[in-house]
Amino acid sequence: MLNVETTITSTKEHVSSNNNNATSLPQDVLLNIDAYLWPEDRYACLFVCRQWYTSFLTKFYTNITIQTALQCEKLCNLLDMTIAPSQTKGQQQQQQSLGHAARELHLDLSAEDLEKLPSSRLTNQLPSLRSFTVSSFHHNNNNNKSPHSCKTNDEENYGVVTTAASMSSSSCGKIAPSRSIIGISIDTFWTLPSTTLTKLHFSIPRLQREATIRLLRKLPRLTSLYLNWINGSWLCSDMDAVHQYCPELRQIWIFAETFHTLSQVQEQRPRPNHPIDEDEEAESIFDTVDIMEHPEQVVDVLFPPPPHVLAVAKKLTHFHLSIYRGLPDHMSDWFVYAGRTYPNLKSFTLETRPKHLDRVGERAFEYDLLDMLMTYKWASRTWKQAEIPSFRYFVQRCPHVTAINLFQLYLNRQFLGSIFACGLPVKHFGSTRNIHSIWTAEDNWYFSESLVSLSLQACITPPATNATFMKFLGSLAHLKHLTLARYEHFALPSLLDACPGLETLVLEHLAITSPSRTTMTIGDNTNNIDDNINNLTFTQQLQQRQWGQWQSNFDDDSEEEDEAYISLKQLTIRQAVLKESFFDDIPSSVKSLTVEDSAIIGADIFRATIQMPSLDLDTLIINHLLFEAQNSMRKVVKQTGQQFSVIGVQCSSISNNRINSTTQWYDFRDTRKQLDERILGIRPMAPKDAEEMLEDDEGTTDEAIYGLEVSCRSIQKACINNLRLLDAAAQHKVL
């Protein structure tokens, strides 16, 4: 890793004496420097060594992220600064080129900060902007805020340079207040460059449909559009307007409140106190037309084409629609619309009740499933019978589709069977359904041959069992990417045995897991250590336990041979309550581990340990991990756990049957000072200070000290609570 801070500081005087040489650095030198920098280090290059400002301008100022109102104000003042007559011609060109260098701008601010004046005038100074992302959804807990966004560093850090934030993290917050000035005036709030802007992503509450369409009228070159969320209904005619004004669109995500069908066929509502007659709708179009051979005839009757000419979006490849209510009854409308409008579609997603729009708050997922089932029970049979012909129509008109997601929509057996037998080369499929309960590998061999990615929600509900689910996964020979949400009684080894070819695994909303086989083996080998462990200090206890685990793994060569065939590289865990033993089952093949918005049950009163002695990690990310007491029976994560005040990272190795390891402890209390840190990171504590804090079990201050230690063989880069961990020996070195 390049010593950014030392290198820049040592060359500062030389560069200032000869600015012309600094500003004429060869391009290959800049590229080599950039190759060795993490995104956080670019901040140091800009603000520690200002003499290289012009050279690094176009390279490091391309992507700008604003996280606080003060940062936004400082950047606006810099862009608005008038050019003094005393400035040289080179300085004037440098000042003018700042706004032109920006290509991507991400505003991660609250709704209140966005409505302030600096936010609205910021885009006026960026004429070459290509990507504009706004995120105003935030969690209520304070953990989501980095100390750099609320401490005194705001005085200088007004231009944090990072990569653009992913949409998944910017759209999962709680709902904002009902009043939204930006949502009403979204078409006039920002002045955006119509000739250069190609990507527009908004996560803003209560966007008005009419104002949003007026804004899109000004942006004809858009290729990517993300709107979260639209207040009121979103109709097929609104999509026509979007494609009319933005003909270059390739990707689109729409999150809206409601949907109302525009079909001329009226639903039959159940009459009060009237029993449901199974043969009541016997006389219908489905009795006169073979829906298997002629689905287009059913579609033309139930969904007549609009009188005006439909705008065909030939360039659109990815379509995602999330509707809070109204979609389960009428998802056939969107199958038909996609078939008529998107001939080159590759990815199609329909979703109802997205998590970030759930106004009930901590509403249990089972209640949503109950609502979904009741909606299906009372919906008109005509619409349910129209699902299969409309989907077959969709398959005929969109032959290039390789990804289908249908989340929290009741899918009956016949409809799922039509998906498995559709003949499309589907590589990714996602649903909220026990699809394995009707799965037979012999009948669905074509579907299983093409499938490489699977995303399932609530996939184990009666009468399904873990055994049938593992058998289903084992029949997917080419599966490499798996996402499981709300999966109870989870056992990681059994899953990896069923899917040894998995490369990425995402686990969300997990329940408490039972102790694993590995944990029981380790416990038997360390009984002699635990007998006298109470007489040792906390640091000595951790070292003893670590050595016991290393000794166990050193003698157990058979387990390493069993893991040789496992291909898992990336493991992500979100919204889970885990025991310490869960991490013992992580295979040694994993190179990237992410744990976010979760809780861990500690074995001690104030301590928790994550031991992974066989892992050589390239990246370790832990964000908002809470401590839970050992008697906790909680199955879902609540924001009532205890935050870790001190976190230690230990990388160990064995040489001549001796353990060589050091633990570096980091202070994550809100009161710690970070004024001396010049880059986005956190330095370890002094060993003496760490020892005193760890021994203070009951807390001599107002609050108890909760500690977490993470140990593994090696870590290339570690980030905890959005802060990169720096090594003590060389502060530029990344753990």
SULGITA-V205497 format. One record per backbone hydrogen bond with DSSP energy under -1.0 kcal/mol. NH is the residue of the N-H (numbers start at 0). CO is the residue of the C=O. If there is no record, write none. Layout:
# SULGITA-V205497
NH&CO  NH&CO
This chain:
# SULGITA-V205497
3&1  6&2  7&3  8&4  9&5  10&6  14&10  15&11  16&12  21&17  22&18  24&21  29&25  30&26  31&27  32&28  33&29  34&30  36&33  40&37  42&39  44&40  45&41  46&42  47&43  51&48  52&49  55&51  59&55  60&56  63&103  64&159  65&105  71&67  72&68  73&69  74&70  75&71  76&72  77&73  78&74  79&75  86&83  91&87  92&88  93&89  94&90  95&91  96&92  100&96  102&61  103&61  104&130  105&63  106&132  107&65  108&134  113&109  114&110  115&112  119&115  120&116  124&121  125&122  128&125  129&102  130&102  131&198  132&104  133&200  134&106  135&202  144&141  148&145  149&146  150&146  153&150  154&151  155&152  156&152  157&155  173&137  183&179  184&180  187&184  188&184  196&192  197&129  198&129  199&223  200&131  201&225  202&133  203&227  206&228  207&182  211&207  212&208  213&209  214&210  215&211  216&212  217&214  218&215  221&218  222&197  223&197  224&250  225&199  226&252  227&201  229&254  230&206  233&257  238&234  239&235  240&236  241&237  242&238  243&239  244&240  245&241  248&245  249&222  250&222  251&317  252&224  253&319  254&226  255&321  256&229  256&231  257&231  273&270  279&276  281&278  283&281  286&283  287&284  288&284  290&288  293&289  298&294  299&295  300&296  301&297  302&298  312&340  313&311  316&249  317&249  318&346  319&251  320&348  321&253  322&350  323&255  324&256  334&330  335&331  336&332  337&333  338&334  339&335  340&336  341&337  344&341  345&316  346&316  347&402  348&318  349&404  350&320  351&406  352&322  356&353  357&354  358&356  360&357  368&364  369&365  370&366  371&367  372&368  373&369  374&370  375&371  376&372  377&373  378&374  383&379  384&380  385&381  389&385  390&386  391&387  392&388  393&389  394&390  395&391  396&392  397&393  400&397  401&345  402&345  403&427  404&347  405&429  406&349  415&411  416&412  417&413  418&414  419&415  420&416  421&418  425&423  426&401  427&401  428&452  429&403  430&454  434&432  436&433  437&434  443&439  447&443  448&444  449&445  450&446  451&426  452&426  453&480  454&428  455&482  456&430  457&484  463&460  468&464  469&465  470&466  471&467  472&468  473&469  475&472  476&474  478&475  479&451  480&451  481&503  482&453  483&505  484&455  485&507  494&490  495&491  496&492  497&493  498&494  501&498  502&479  503&479  504&569  505&481  506&571  507&483  508&573  519&515  520&516  521&517  522&518  523&519  524&520  529&525  530&526  534&531  535&532  540&536  541&537  542&538  543&539  544&540  545&541  546&542  547&543  548&544  549&545  550&546  551&547  552&548  553&549  554&550  555&551  556&554  560&556  561&557  562&558  565&562  566&499  568&502  569&502  570&591  571&504  572&593  573&506  574&595  576&509  577&598  581&578  584&581  589&586  590&568  591&568  592&618  593&570  594&620  595&572  596&622  598&575  599&625  600&577  601&627  603&606  607&706  609&708  611&710  614&611  616&713  617&590  618&590  619&716  620&592  621&718  622&594  625&597  626&641  627&599  631&628  641&626  644&705  645&705  646&665  647&707  648&663  649&709  651&711  652&659  654&657  657&654  659&652  663&648  665&646  667&644  671&668  676&673  680&678  681&723  684&664  689&685  690&686  691&687  692&688  693&689  694&690  696&694  706&605  707&645  708&607  709&647  710&609  711&649  712&614  713&614  715&616  718&619  719&722  720&621  722&719  724&717  725&681  726&732  732&729  734&724
